[in-house]
Amino acid sequence: MWLVYHLIFKTHKGGMVSRRLCQASNFSYLGIGFPFWLVDMFFCDWYLEKFSGDLFGMTFHVIWHFTAGFGGYLGIVALENCRVVALGLPSRVEYCFGCIPYIKLVEESKND
Protein backbone atom coordinates (compact mmCIF):
# COMPACT_ATOMS: atom_id res chain seq x y z
CA MET A 1 0.00 0.00 0.00
CA TRP A 2 2.85 2.38 0.76
CA LEU A 3 4.41 1.70 -2.64
CA VAL A 4 1.18 2.56 -4.43
CA TYR A 5 0.72 5.71 -2.36
CA HIS A 6 4.31 6.80 -2.95
CA LEU A 7 4.22 6.01 -6.67
CA ILE A 8 0.90 7.63 -7.49
CA PHE A 9 0.47 10.45 -4.98
CA LYS A 10 4.00 11.49 -4.01
CA THR A 11 5.89 11.13 -7.31
CA HIS A 12 2.78 11.83 -9.46
CA LYS A 13 3.46 8.95 -11.83
CA GLY A 14 0.55 8.07 -14.06
CA GLY A 15 -1.18 11.43 -13.77
CA MET A 16 -4.78 12.01 -12.81
CA VAL A 17 -5.95 8.75 -14.37
CA SER A 18 -3.93 6.68 -11.92
CA ARG A 19 -4.89 8.95 -9.05
CA ARG A 20 -8.63 8.57 -9.76
CA LEU A 21 -8.32 4.81 -10.23
CA CYS A 22 -6.45 4.52 -6.94
CA GLN A 23 -9.09 6.60 -5.15
CA ALA A 24 -11.86 4.44 -6.65
CA SER A 25 -9.93 1.36 -5.52
CA ASN A 26 -9.73 2.61 -1.94
CA PHE A 27 -13.40 3.63 -1.97
CA SER A 28 -14.50 0.21 -3.24
CA TYR A 29 -12.32 -1.71 -0.83
CA LEU A 30 -12.53 0.44 2.30
CA GLY A 31 -15.62 2.60 1.81
CA ILE A 32 -18.03 -0.07 0.62
CA GLY A 33 -16.49 -3.46 1.34
CA PHE A 34 -15.10 -2.90 4.81
CA PRO A 35 -18.47 -1.96 6.42
CA PHE A 36 -20.05 -5.07 4.89
CA TRP A 37 -17.18 -7.14 6.28
CA LEU A 38 -17.66 -5.63 9.75
CA VAL A 39 -21.37 -6.42 9.75
CA ASP A 40 -20.62 -9.91 8.47
CA MET A 41 -18.06 -10.53 11.20
CA PHE A 42 -19.96 -9.15 14.19
CA PHE A 43 -23.65 -9.51 13.30
CA CYS A 44 -23.67 -12.57 11.03
CA ASP A 45 -26.33 -14.53 12.91
CA TRP A 46 -28.57 -11.50 13.40
CA TYR A 47 -28.73 -10.37 9.78
CA LEU A 48 -29.12 -13.93 8.45
CA GLU A 49 -32.24 -14.29 10.61
CA LYS A 50 -33.66 -10.90 9.61
CA PHE A 51 -32.68 -10.59 5.95
CA SER A 52 -32.23 -14.10 4.58
CA GLY A 53 -33.12 -14.00 0.89
CA ASP A 54 -33.67 -10.23 0.75
CA LEU A 55 -30.35 -9.47 -0.97
CA PHE A 56 -31.01 -11.58 -4.10
CA GLY A 57 -29.46 -14.61 -2.39
CA MET A 58 -26.26 -12.76 -1.49
CA THR A 59 -24.94 -12.45 2.02
CA PHE A 60 -22.83 -9.54 3.22
CA HIS A 61 -19.80 -11.81 2.92
CA VAL A 62 -20.43 -12.22 -0.82
CA ILE A 63 -20.80 -8.45 -1.23
CA TRP A 64 -17.55 -7.94 0.67
CA HIS A 65 -15.73 -10.37 -1.62
CA PHE A 66 -17.07 -8.60 -4.70
CA THR A 67 -16.13 -5.08 -3.54
CA ALA A 68 -12.72 -6.16 -2.24
CA GLY A 69 -11.97 -7.95 -5.51
CA PHE A 70 -13.08 -4.98 -7.60
CA GLY A 71 -11.02 -2.63 -5.41
CA GLY A 72 -7.97 -4.83 -5.92
CA TYR A 73 -8.59 -4.87 -9.67
CA LEU A 74 -8.82 -1.07 -9.79
CA GLY A 75 -5.51 -0.84 -7.91
CA ILE A 76 -3.86 -3.10 -10.47
CA VAL A 77 -5.26 -1.01 -13.34
CA ALA A 78 -3.89 2.15 -11.65
CA LEU A 79 -0.43 0.56 -11.48
CA GLU A 80 -0.78 -0.63 -15.07
CA ASN A 81 -1.45 2.95 -16.13
CA CYS A 82 1.66 4.10 -14.24
CA ARG A 83 3.72 1.55 -16.17
CA VAL A 84 2.28 2.60 -19.54
CA VAL A 85 2.99 6.26 -18.78
CA ALA A 86 6.54 5.44 -17.61
CA LEU A 87 7.19 3.57 -20.87
CA GLY A 88 5.87 6.52 -22.85
CA LEU A 89 3.19 4.55 -24.67
CA PRO A 90 0.04 6.35 -25.82
CA SER A 91 -3.00 4.98 -24.00
CA ARG A 92 -6.49 5.80 -22.79
CA VAL A 93 -9.00 4.39 -20.35
CA GLU A 94 -11.73 2.26 -21.91
CA TYR A 95 -14.70 0.67 -20.13
CA CYS A 96 -15.98 -2.88 -20.47
CA PHE A 97 -19.76 -3.11 -19.89
CA GLY A 98 -19.71 0.62 -19.14
CA CYS A 99 -18.25 0.31 -15.64
CA ILE A 100 -15.11 -1.86 -15.64
CA PRO A 101 -12.09 0.25 -16.64
CA TYR A 102 -9.05 -1.03 -18.47
CA ILE A 103 -6.07 0.61 -20.16
CA LYS A 104 -6.05 0.42 -23.94
CA LEU A 105 -2.95 1.20 -25.96
CA VAL A 106 -3.68 3.65 -28.75
CA GLU A 107 -2.28 2.88 -32.17
CA GLU A 108 -0.43 5.83 -33.62
CA SER A 109 -1.33 6.62 -37.21
CA LYS A 110 1.66 6.35 -39.51
CA ASN A 111 1.63 8.89 -42.31
CA ASP A 112 4.26 7.92 -44.87
Secondary structure in CASP SS format (residue, H / E / C, confidence):
PFRMAT SS
TARGET T0000
AUTHOR 0000-0000-0000
METHOD secondary structure of the structure
MODEL  1
M C 1.00
W H 1.00
L H 1.00
V H 1.00
Y H 1.00
H H 1.00
L H 1.00
I H 1.00
F H 1.00
K H 1.00
T C 1.00
H C 1.00
K C 1.00
G C 1.00
G H 1.00
M H 1.00
V H 1.00
S H 1.00
R H 1.00
R H 1.00
L H 1.00
C H 1.00
Q H 1.00
A H 1.00
S H 1.00
N H 1.00
F H 1.00
S H 1.00
Y H 1.00
L H 1.00
G H 1.00
I H 1.00
G H 1.00
F H 1.00
P H 1.00
F H 1.00
W H 1.00
L H 1.00
V H 1.00
D H 1.00
M H 1.00
F H 1.00
F C 1.00
C H 1.00
D H 1.00
W H 1.00
Y H 1.00
L H 1.00
E H 1.00
K H 1.00
F H 1.00
S C 1.00
G C 1.00
D C 1.00
L C 1.00
F C 1.00
G C 1.00
M C 1.00
T C 1.00
F H 1.00
H H 1.00
V H 1.00
I H 1.00
W H 1.00
H H 1.00
F H 1.00
T H 1.00
A H 1.00
G H 1.00
F H 1.00
G H 1.00
G H 1.00
Y H 1.00
L H 1.00
G H 1.00
I H 1.00
V H 1.00
A H 1.00
L H 1.00
E H 1.00
N H 1.00
C H 1.00
R H 1.00
V H 1.00
V H 1.00
A H 1.00
L H 1.00
G C 1.00
L C 1.00
P C 1.00
S E 1.00
R E 1.00
V E 1.00
E E 1.00
Y E 1.00
C E 1.00
F C 1.00
G C 1.00
C C 1.00
I E 1.00
P E 1.00
Y E 1.00
I E 1.00
K E 1.00
L E 1.00
V C 1.00
E C 1.00
E C 1.00
S C 1.00
K C 1.00
N C 1.00
D C 1.00
END
